[in-house]
């Protein structure tokens, strides 16, 4: 029986740069298609980029920490400020929603805010995954922010 031997060639710096540029182009294309108010902004610093755009009633953020396999691609949108009324009931509802309706995203607490979040490494990240994760986070956040704010509101 033969053993599989993977191709051990590595990318040249030029090929890696092209990969990084393609990732950024895909992210910007997806954001451009979802940004209803054409309000998208981007900040680039030392290999990292953060985009912000408005989708419905939420601001959605996309971060690319770099273009190597170990770097991170993250998407999040804040939907509710804490503290809230009946926080235990809210936490139970969010955990139930995490199980039933968030796909590759989830609800989390970030900086005293409830957010919809998705994150993964850049390794083998495809344009389809970029599009899906940005769309899922923005849509789930926009679909749930008004109802959660109305039900739980500020404490």
Secondary structure, DSSP 8 states (H G I E B T S, - for coil): ------------HHHHHHHHHHHHHHHHHHHHHH-TTS--EEEEETTEEEEEEEETTEEEEEEE--SSTTSEEEEEEEEEESSBTTHHHHHHHHHHHHHHS-TT-EEEEETTEEEEEEEEESTT--HHHHHHHHHHHHHHHHHHHHHHHHHH-B-
